[in-house]
Amino acid sequence: MKKLLIVLAISLFAFMDATAQVEYKIVTSVESIVPNGLGRSRIISANETKDYKQFTSTQTEEDNTRNKSKRSEIRVKGFDETKLLNFYNLGGIRFQNIAANDALIESKINTMIEEGWELAFVTSGVESEGGKGDGQGIFITRYIFKRNKQ
């Protein structure tokens, strides 16, 4: 009986250790705040993985060699792009567009949850118009999901 309990405890510990492995997925929404509806708004989700180590160099006093990766090597060509509406149109801020974007983002989040992902973190930032003649601006939100590795 004692041996059975030990085997059971080891098996349980191994199972718990295996389920502790998680993976993360980032989904980004970019919403234009460019006046007159001239910007582009999207939900972006990469379908490829990249190993950051291939594009990283470690700087030291003895060796300050920079990573020589080409931009084309870093780019991801496999990704999902979901069209969103811009915050502004010719008439100004468009609340109906914001509600439509919310519905699409909510649909993406709910789909991810149905696929076993858990929304772990959300972070956002804005780069707004910098004054007369700038005409640039985006509102970006990153949704970070996690789930047990499969």
C-alpha positions in Angstrom: 0.0 0.0 0.0 2.9 2.3 0.9 4.5 1.8 -2.5 1.2 2.5 -4.3 0.8 5.8 -2.4 4.4 6.8 -3.3 3.8 5.9 -7.0 0.5 7.8 -6.9 2.1 10.9 -5.3 5.0 10.9 -7.9 2.4 10.5 -10.8 0.3 13.4 -9.4 3.4 15.6 -9.0 4.5 14.8 -12.6 1.0 15.6 -13.8 0.9 18.9 -11.9 4.3 19.9 -13.3 3.2 19.1 -16.8 0.1 21.3 -16.5 2.2 24.2 -15.1 3.6 24.8 -18.6 1.8 27.7 -20.2 2.0 29.4 -23.6 1.1 33.0 -24.4 -0.6 34.6 -27.4 -0.8 38.4 -28.1 -3.6 40.0 -30.1 -3.2 43.7 -30.9 -5.9 46.2 -31.9 -4.8 49.3 -33.6 -7.4 52.0 -33.9 -6.8 55.1 -35.9 -7.4 58.5 -34.4 -6.4 60.3 -37.6 -8.9 63.1 -38.4 -11.3 62.7 -41.4 -11.3 58.9 -41.3 -8.1 58.6 -43.3 -6.4 56.1 -41.0 -6.4 52.3 -40.9 -7.7 50.3 -37.9 -7.2 46.5 -37.5 -7.0 43.6 -35.1 -3.7 41.8 -35.7 -2.9 38.2 -34.6 0.3 36.4 -35.6 0.0 32.8 -36.9 3.8 32.3 -36.9 6.2 32.1 -34.0 9.6 33.6 -33.9 12.6 32.9 -31.6 13.7 36.3 -30.2 17.2 34.8 -29.6 17.9 34.8 -33.3 17.5 38.6 -33.4 19.3 39.4 -30.1 22.9 40.3 -29.3 24.4 40.8 -25.9 26.5 43.9 -25.5 29.6 43.8 -23.3 32.6 46.0 -22.9 34.7 43.4 -24.7 32.2 42.6 -27.4 29.8 45.2 -28.7 28.9 43.5 -32.0 25.4 44.3 -33.0 22.9 41.7 -34.3 23.0 41.9 -38.1 19.5 40.5 -38.7 17.7 41.8 -41.8 14.2 43.3 -41.4 12.8 40.7 -43.8 14.0 37.9 -41.5 12.2 39.4 -38.6 8.9 40.1 -40.4 6.0 37.7 -39.9 4.1 36.9 -43.1 1.4 34.7 -41.6 -1.1 36.7 -39.5 -4.8 37.4 -39.2 -5.9 40.9 -40.0 -9.4 41.9 -39.0 -10.7 45.2 -40.3 -11.9 47.7 -37.7 -13.5 51.1 -38.2 -11.7 54.4 -37.6 -12.7 56.5 -34.6 -13.2 59.6 -36.8 -15.0 60.2 -40.1 -15.5 63.5 -42.0 -18.1 64.5 -39.4 -15.7 64.0 -36.4 -15.7 61.3 -33.7 -18.0 58.5 -34.6 -19.4 56.7 -31.6 -21.1 54.1 -33.7 -17.7 53.1 -35.1 -16.3 52.7 -31.5 -19.3 50.4 -30.7 -18.7 48.3 -33.8 -15.0 47.9 -32.9 -16.0 46.9 -29.4 -18.3 44.2 -30.8 -15.5 42.8 -33.1 -12.9 42.9 -30.3 -15.3 41.2 -27.9 -16.0 38.5 -30.6 -12.2 37.9 -30.9 -11.8 37.7 -27.1 -14.8 35.3 -26.8 -13.5 33.1 -29.6 -10.0 32.9 -27.9 -11.6 31.9 -24.6 -13.7 29.2 -26.4 -10.4 27.9 -27.8 -9.0 27.5 -24.2 -7.2 30.8 -23.9 -7.5 33.0 -20.8 -7.2 36.7 -21.0 -4.3 37.4 -18.7 -3.3 41.0 -19.3 -4.4 44.1 -21.2 -2.3 47.1 -21.9 -2.9 50.1 -24.1 -1.3 53.3 -25.3 -2.0 56.2 -27.5 0.1 58.3 -29.9 -2.2 61.3 -30.5 -1.9 64.1 -32.9 1.1 66.3 -32.2 -0.4 69.6 -33.3 -1.2 71.6 -36.4 -0.4 69.7 -39.5 0.5 66.4 -37.8 -2.6 64.4 -38.7 -1.2 61.2 -37.1 -2.4 59.1 -34.3 -3.2 55.6 -33.1 -4.8 53.9 -30.1 -3.1 50.5 -29.6 -4.2 47.8 -27.2 -2.4 44.5 -26.6 -4.5 41.6 -25.3 -2.2 38.9 -23.8 -3.8 35.5 -23.5 -2.4 32.4 -21.8 -3.3 28.7 -21.7 -1.7 25.4 -20.7 0.5 24.1 -23.4 -1.1 21.4 -25.5 
